[in-house]
Amino acid sequence: MNFIDLLDKISGKEALEEKSSRRESFQKIKRIGKQAALASIPFALAATGKKTSAATMAMPAASAMASPTDILNFALTLEYLERNFYQIGLDTTGLIPEKDKDVFALILDHEKSHVNFLAAALGGLADPEPTFDFTVGGALDTFTDYGTFLLLSQGFEDTGVRAYKGQAGALAIDNTLLEYALQIHSVEARHASQVRRMRGEKGWITGNGSVGTAIAAVYEGEANTVQGGVELKGLFDDFGGTAAITEAFDEPLSMAEVNAIAGLFIV
């Protein structure tokens, strides 16, 4: 099938204006052509119409519907964690190789900006900054072994990406807050991709990620292959198979799941 014809079929004016469900969108992809379906999923999702927001609000991660203040304080705690982590890392002589210092200095600047932004938005409603222990009571050699520092950096950044996504449904009722959250979310995703590549991994998550490591909990649920109510496993064996499916979609983390991860490092 001609790929341009395929795009015309799934992203033309009529398709974009059609109010169909995500399930129907995936079914259309399957009918149009299995060989090109994986590359076409983002375009087909453009036709989900108004029902998309309803589906988002029904996500398990958003079902608790925390208040905007709770969500902003939740995000602020994560940003405090990341900012302090990178500050200690950069202040620790001999930990970060010279060639990598500029990368982490830039990430630190970003995290400082995120903290300042969220703290200003919350004003007097901001929660106090926690005290962190990035060694988890001495169990991790975080600031004496660069490999451990990199591993935790990856884990914190990927947690941040999934955390912001997990609260998208709750923020969908406030366009301004949703826009701000997504702006931070995309930067966290770039951080995660950069650090993953520095560790010799792909820039995206495959399956359940770093199984058997100190950050394994960060990736629970990432092996999911059901999207929009459709089981995708087995449909794209010629295009990377199950691994490619899990790489194509990031899964959200609930506030409780993120707090359980971050809580390991809060005294």
Secondary structure by P-SEA (a helix, b strand, c coil): ccaaaaaaaccccccccccccaaaaaaaaaaaccccccccccccccccccaaaaaaaacccccccccaaaaaaaaaaaaaaaaaaaaaaaaccccccccaaaaaaaaaaaaaaaaaaaaaaaccccccbbbbcccccccccccccaaaaaaaaaaaaaaaaaaaaaacccccccaaaaaaaaaaaaaaaaaaaaaaaaaccccccccccccccccccccccccccccccccccccccccccaaaaaaabbbbbcaaaaaaaaaaacc
